Protein backbone atom coordinates (compact mmCIF):
# COMPACT_ATOMS: atom_id res chain seq x y z
CA UNK A 1 0.00 0.00 0.00
CA UNK A 2 1.43 3.32 -1.09
CA UNK A 3 1.43 6.25 1.33
CA UNK A 4 0.95 9.74 0.04
CA UNK A 5 3.44 12.49 0.71
CA UNK A 6 0.86 15.03 1.84
CA UNK A 7 1.28 13.95 5.46
CA UNK A 8 5.07 14.35 5.40
CA UNK A 9 5.09 18.06 4.56
CA UNK A 10 3.20 19.20 7.70
CA UNK A 11 5.28 16.85 9.84
CA UNK A 12 8.53 18.22 8.39
CA UNK A 13 7.33 21.78 8.97
CA UNK A 14 6.45 21.01 12.61
CA UNK A 15 9.86 19.45 13.21
CA UNK A 16 11.58 22.49 11.67
CA UNK A 17 9.58 24.92 13.80
CA UNK A 18 10.12 22.96 17.00
CA UNK A 19 13.78 22.43 16.20
CA UNK A 20 14.21 26.17 15.73
CA UNK A 21 12.88 26.77 19.24
CA UNK A 22 15.59 24.74 20.92
CA UNK A 23 18.45 26.69 22.31
CA UNK A 24 21.95 25.33 22.23
CA UNK A 25 24.27 24.53 25.10
CA UNK A 26 26.34 27.57 24.11
CA UNK A 27 23.36 29.93 24.18
CA UNK A 28 22.23 28.47 27.50
CA UNK A 29 25.71 28.83 28.97
CA UNK A 30 25.94 32.45 27.79
CA UNK A 31 22.57 33.19 29.42
CA UNK A 32 23.71 31.50 32.64
CA UNK A 33 26.93 33.58 32.68
CA UNK A 34 24.90 36.76 32.18
CA UNK A 35 22.53 35.72 34.95
CA UNK A 36 25.45 35.09 37.34
CA UNK A 37 26.85 38.52 36.47
CA UNK A 38 23.47 40.09 37.29
CA UNK A 39 23.11 38.11 40.52
CA UNK A 40 26.61 39.11 41.65
CA UNK A 41 26.09 42.89 41.28
CA UNK A 42 25.04 43.54 44.90
CA UNK A 43 28.39 42.13 46.07
CA UNK A 44 30.95 42.50 43.31
CA UNK A 45 32.09 45.31 41.03
CA UNK A 46 33.05 42.90 38.26
CA UNK A 47 31.39 39.71 37.04
CA UNK A 48 32.91 36.68 38.77
CA UNK A 49 33.03 34.62 35.57
CA UNK A 50 35.26 35.32 32.56
CA UNK A 51 33.80 36.75 29.35
CA UNK A 52 32.03 34.09 27.29
CA UNK A 53 31.62 34.16 23.51
CA UNK A 54 28.72 31.93 22.45
CA UNK A 55 29.74 32.24 18.78
CA UNK A 56 33.18 30.76 19.49
CA UNK A 57 31.49 28.08 21.55
CA UNK A 58 29.10 27.18 18.72
CA UNK A 59 31.92 27.01 16.19
CA UNK A 60 33.92 24.60 18.35
CA UNK A 61 31.29 22.66 20.30
CA UNK A 62 31.98 19.53 18.23
CA UNK A 63 35.24 19.23 20.22
CA UNK A 64 33.14 18.38 23.26
CA UNK A 65 32.04 14.81 23.88
CA UNK A 66 28.88 13.54 25.53
CA UNK A 67 30.37 13.71 29.03
CA UNK A 68 31.39 17.32 28.38
CA UNK A 69 27.87 18.21 27.27
CA UNK A 70 26.49 16.62 30.44
CA UNK A 71 28.93 18.70 32.49
CA UNK A 72 27.92 21.88 30.61
CA UNK A 73 24.26 21.13 31.37
CA UNK A 74 25.13 20.55 35.04
CA UNK A 75 27.02 23.86 35.18
CA UNK A 76 24.10 25.71 33.61
CA UNK A 77 21.62 24.26 36.09
CA UNK A 78 23.96 25.03 38.99
CA UNK A 79 24.45 28.65 37.89
CA UNK A 80 20.69 29.07 37.45
CA UNK A 81 20.09 27.78 40.98
CA UNK A 82 22.32 30.43 42.56
CA UNK A 83 20.48 33.12 44.41
CA UNK A 84 21.27 36.81 44.18
CA UNK A 85 24.34 37.70 46.19
CA UNK A 86 23.71 39.26 49.58
CA UNK A 87 26.61 41.49 50.63
CA UNK A 88 26.69 39.78 54.02
CA UNK A 89 26.92 36.38 52.32
CA UNK A 90 29.48 37.19 49.62
CA UNK A 91 31.76 34.29 50.56
CA UNK A 92 28.86 31.85 50.36
CA UNK A 93 27.89 33.18 46.93
CA UNK A 94 31.44 32.79 45.65
CA UNK A 95 31.56 29.29 47.13
CA UNK A 96 28.40 28.49 45.15
CA UNK A 97 30.11 29.60 41.94
CA UNK A 98 33.12 27.44 42.81
CA UNK A 99 30.77 24.50 43.30
CA UNK A 100 29.22 25.11 39.87
CA UNK A 101 32.71 25.25 38.35
CA UNK A 102 33.44 21.82 39.81
CA UNK A 103 31.56 20.33 36.84
CA UNK A 104 34.83 19.98 34.95
CA UNK A 105 35.10 19.81 31.16
CA UNK A 106 37.81 17.92 29.31
CA UNK A 107 40.84 20.03 28.45
CA UNK A 108 40.02 19.69 24.73
CA UNK A 109 36.47 20.93 25.16
CA UNK A 110 37.37 23.76 27.52
CA UNK A 111 40.12 25.04 25.22
CA UNK A 112 37.78 24.88 22.23
CA UNK A 113 34.75 26.70 23.60
CA UNK A 114 36.31 29.29 25.96
KAKA-V210537 format. One record per residue. N is the residue number from 1. RES is the residue in one letter. SS is DSSP state (H for helix, E for strand, L for the rest). PSI is psi in whole degrees, -180 to 180 (NA if undefined). Layout:
# KAKA-V210537
n:res:ss:psi
N:RES:SS:PSI
N:RES:SS:PSI
This chain:
# KAKA-V210537
n:res:ss:psi
1:X:L:128
2:X:L:133
3:X:L:142
4:X:L:156
5:X:L:-6
6:X:H:-25
7:X:H:-25
8:X:H:-35
9:X:H:-50
10:X:H:-36
11:X:H:-44
12:X:H:-40
13:X:H:-42
14:X:H:-42
15:X:H:-42
16:X:H:-43
17:X:H:-48
18:X:H:-38
19:X:H:-34
20:X:H:-19
21:X:H:-18
22:X:L:135
23:X:L:162
24:X:L:167
25:X:H:-38
26:X:H:-43
27:X:H:-43
28:X:H:-40
29:X:H:-40
30:X:H:-42
31:X:H:-40
32:X:H:-42
33:X:H:-43
34:X:H:-38
35:X:H:-41
36:X:H:-41
37:X:H:-43
38:X:H:-44
39:X:H:-25
40:X:H:-14
41:X:L:-37
42:X:L:-18
43:X:L:-28
44:X:L:143
45:X:L:-32
46:X:L:149
47:X:L:139
48:X:L:-11
49:X:L:150
50:X:L:162
51:X:L:145
52:X:L:128
53:X:L:102
54:X:H:-26
55:X:H:-46
56:X:H:-43
57:X:H:-50
58:X:H:-41
59:X:H:-25
60:X:H:6
61:X:H:-25
62:X:H:-15
63:X:H:-9
64:X:L:130
65:X:L:-178
66:X:H:-41
67:X:H:-40
68:X:H:-44
69:X:H:-37
70:X:H:-41
71:X:H:-39
72:X:H:-46
73:X:H:-41
74:X:H:-41
75:X:H:-46
76:X:H:-49
77:X:H:-39
78:X:H:-47
79:X:H:-41
80:X:H:-32
81:X:H:-15
82:X:L:139
83:X:L:174
84:X:L:138
85:X:L:131
86:X:L:127
87:X:H:-33
88:X:H:-12
89:X:H:30
90:X:H:-45
91:X:H:-40
92:X:H:-41
93:X:H:-47
94:X:H:-34
95:X:H:-36
96:X:H:-41
97:X:H:-42
98:X:H:-40
99:X:H:-44
100:X:H:-38
101:X:H:-11
102:X:L:-9
103:X:L:87
104:X:L:137
105:X:L:159
106:X:L:156
107:X:H:-39
108:X:H:-47
109:X:H:-48
110:X:H:-45
111:X:H:-32
112:X:H:-40
113:X:H:-14
114:X:L:NA
